[in-house]
């Protein structure tokens, strides 16, 4: 994807990342991006599947509770945005 990324995160969450050396707590800052172009290929395309969701649908699709809470809270704060503006990948 190519686009304009906001300079301030909408929030953050912490999750436990699996590493060969063992689990590690990682903090993730989440930023909005206004997508201008969707690329046909990208570096992680063999590791990740691209899908578009509304914020609430994304919140229901993720397994991490911290990310789910962040997406739900942001969806509540932005109910006036048109649905196409409330989608994340």
Rosetta silent file (secondary structure, phi, psi, omega in degrees, C-alpha in Angstrom):
SEQUENCE: XXXXXXXXXXXXXXXXXXXXXXXXXXXXXXXXXXXXXXXXXXXXXXXXXXXXXXXXXXXXXXXXXXXXXXXXXXXXXXXXXXXXXXXXX
SCORE:     score description
SCORE:     0.000 S_00000001
   1 L     0.000  146.244  171.606    0.000    0.000    0.000 S_00000001
   2 E  -123.857  140.941  179.874    1.023    3.538   -0.598 S_00000001
   3 E   174.534 -174.057 -178.681   -0.593    6.432    1.183 S_00000001
   4 E   -97.462  119.582 -179.930   -0.441    9.146    3.787 S_00000001
   5 E   -94.726  134.667  175.832    0.224    7.944    7.352 S_00000001
   6 L   -64.046  149.818 -177.831   -0.980   10.038   10.291 S_00000001
   7 L   -81.630  -22.443  179.687    1.839   11.353   12.483 S_00000001
   8 L  -111.371  137.629  177.797    0.143   10.441   15.791 S_00000001
   9 L   -70.062  153.151  174.881   -0.993    6.923   16.692 S_00000001
  10 L   -82.762  -11.838  178.434   -4.673    6.300   17.444 S_00000001
  11 E   163.849 -174.120  178.961   -3.514    4.100   20.306 S_00000001
  12 E  -147.601  164.885  175.470   -1.312    1.199   21.247 S_00000001
  13 E  -149.839  162.004  179.695   -1.527   -2.305   22.643 S_00000001
  14 E  -117.570  136.930  175.936    0.838   -4.895   24.070 S_00000001
  15 E  -140.768  165.235  179.761    0.951   -8.524   23.003 S_00000001
  16 E   -96.375  112.563 -179.446    3.139  -11.554   23.526 S_00000001
  17 E   -91.317  135.426  177.060    5.176  -12.320   20.406 S_00000001
  18 L   -83.198  125.981  176.784    6.488  -15.840   19.883 S_00000001
  19 L  -126.647  160.742  178.323   10.199  -15.942   19.191 S_00000001
  20 L   -62.044  -27.636  179.417   12.619  -18.861   18.885 S_00000001
  21 L   -84.754   -3.110 -179.241   14.217  -17.630   22.129 S_00000001
  22 L   121.775  173.675 -177.972   10.830  -17.631   23.858 S_00000001
  23 L   -68.382  148.368 -179.627    7.875  -15.276   24.257 S_00000001
  24 E  -140.011  133.595  175.825    8.507  -11.529   24.354 S_00000001
  25 E   -76.099  132.125 -177.344    6.147   -8.680   25.242 S_00000001
  26 E  -129.586  134.552  174.736    5.909   -6.171   22.388 S_00000001
  27 E   -97.063  132.702 -179.040    4.209   -2.771   22.322 S_00000001
  28 E  -119.003  123.740  171.305    2.539   -1.845   19.024 S_00000001
  29 E   -91.354  135.707 -176.297    1.555    1.720   18.104 S_00000001
  30 E  -109.963  126.381 -178.641   -1.347    1.844   15.619 S_00000001
  31 L  -118.099  146.388  172.028   -1.492    4.566   12.958 S_00000001
  32 L   -81.581  147.767  173.973   -4.163    5.436   10.430 S_00000001
  33 E  -134.150  132.892  172.383   -3.210    5.487    6.770 S_00000001
  34 E   -91.096  108.665 -174.211   -5.171    7.020    3.935 S_00000001
  35 E   -75.786  126.318  177.044   -4.548    4.512    1.172 S_00000001
  36 E  -100.928  -36.467 -177.370   -3.818    6.048   -2.225 S_00000001
  37 E  -142.826  135.945  174.966   -2.631    2.916   -4.050 S_00000001
  38 L  -103.497  118.862 -175.722   -2.946   -0.784   -3.334 S_00000001
  39 L   -78.148  148.655  177.250    0.099   -2.639   -4.643 S_00000001
  40 L   -75.647  -26.984  176.481   -0.155   -5.944   -6.528 S_00000001
  41 L  -138.543  152.044 -178.850    2.888   -7.297   -4.685 S_00000001
  42 L  -153.405  159.931 -171.440    4.511   -6.449   -1.351 S_00000001
  43 L   -55.332  -36.529 -174.933    7.356   -7.863    0.761 S_00000001
  44 L  -101.253   20.250 -173.514    5.197   -9.976    3.129 S_00000001
  45 L   -63.033  -24.200  177.565    2.658  -11.233    0.590 S_00000001
  46 L   -82.823  -10.686 -177.922    3.650  -14.864    1.183 S_00000001
  47 L  -109.016  -20.329 -174.692    3.130  -14.422    4.944 S_00000001
  48 L  -132.046  145.862  176.397   -0.001  -12.255    5.110 S_00000001
  49 L  -104.594  130.977 -179.114   -3.375  -12.246    3.428 S_00000001
  50 L   -86.030  133.380  176.617   -4.812   -8.855    2.499 S_00000001
  51 L  -153.270  145.002  179.499   -8.433   -8.194    3.443 S_00000001
  52 L  -105.976  136.837 -178.864  -10.472   -5.053    4.024 S_00000001
  53 E  -137.114  154.644  164.058  -12.820   -4.707    7.009 S_00000001
  54 E   -70.165  165.221  179.740  -14.861   -2.047    8.719 S_00000001
  55 H   -58.683  -44.896 -178.181  -13.407   -1.193   12.127 S_00000001
  56 H   -68.194  -39.280  176.442  -16.037   -3.219   13.977 S_00000001
  57 H   -65.140  -38.521  177.095  -15.664   -6.216   11.659 S_00000001
  58 H   -63.967  -41.383  179.139  -11.883   -6.014   12.093 S_00000001
  59 H   -59.641  -38.009  179.113  -12.320   -5.912   15.870 S_00000001
  60 H   -75.133  -22.559 -175.972  -14.336   -9.130   15.698 S_00000001
  61 H   -86.980  -24.015 -176.568  -11.783  -10.792   13.388 S_00000001
  62 L   -84.539  150.073 -179.224   -8.616  -10.218   15.438 S_00000001
  63 L   -91.980  -22.587 -177.766   -7.604  -12.560   18.240 S_00000001
  64 L   -77.519  124.448 -177.226   -5.616  -10.049   20.302 S_00000001
  65 H   -66.052  -35.584  179.247   -7.793   -8.454   22.985 S_00000001
  66 H   -64.753  -44.434  177.812   -5.714   -5.251   23.105 S_00000001
  67 H   -67.437  -40.472  177.961   -6.065   -4.643   19.369 S_00000001
  68 H   -58.536  -47.184 -179.893   -9.760   -5.577   19.514 S_00000001
  69 H   -62.672  -41.110  179.669  -10.379   -3.016   22.276 S_00000001
  70 H   -63.116  -45.652 -179.592   -8.448   -0.325   20.382 S_00000001
  71 H   -64.373  -42.550  179.332  -10.410   -0.908   17.150 S_00000001
  72 H   -64.697  -43.132  179.840  -13.761   -0.916   18.975 S_00000001
  73 H   -63.820  -41.166  179.689  -12.914    2.271   20.879 S_00000001
  74 H   -68.081  -37.224  178.075  -11.823    4.050   17.703 S_00000001
  75 H   -62.361  -38.431  178.689  -14.977    2.937   15.875 S_00000001
  76 H   -67.817  -36.462 -179.099  -17.088    4.453   18.667 S_00000001
  77 H   -74.566  -17.254 -174.625  -15.098    7.723   18.478 S_00000001
  78 L  -123.986   43.786 -175.796  -15.559    7.998   14.678 S_00000001
  79 L   -68.664  -16.447 -177.712  -19.206    7.084   13.968 S_00000001
  80 L   -86.964   -8.365  177.883  -19.658    9.997   11.546 S_00000001
  81 L   -69.904  142.087  175.338  -16.980    8.801    9.117 S_00000001
  82 L   -62.145  149.471 -177.539  -18.378    7.189    5.969 S_00000001
  83 H   -51.990  -37.864 -179.061  -17.994    3.379    6.027 S_00000001
  84 H   -67.946  -20.943  178.035  -15.330    3.425    3.313 S_00000001
  85 H   -88.403   -6.123 -176.626  -13.224    5.731    5.515 S_00000001
  86 H  -108.362   23.877 -179.259  -13.489    3.394    8.493 S_00000001
  87 E  -100.861  142.130  175.536  -11.805    0.406    6.896 S_00000001
  88 E  -124.773  158.264  174.047   -8.472   -1.039    7.939 S_00000001
  89 L  -101.410    0.000    0.000   -6.354   -3.758    6.464 S_00000001
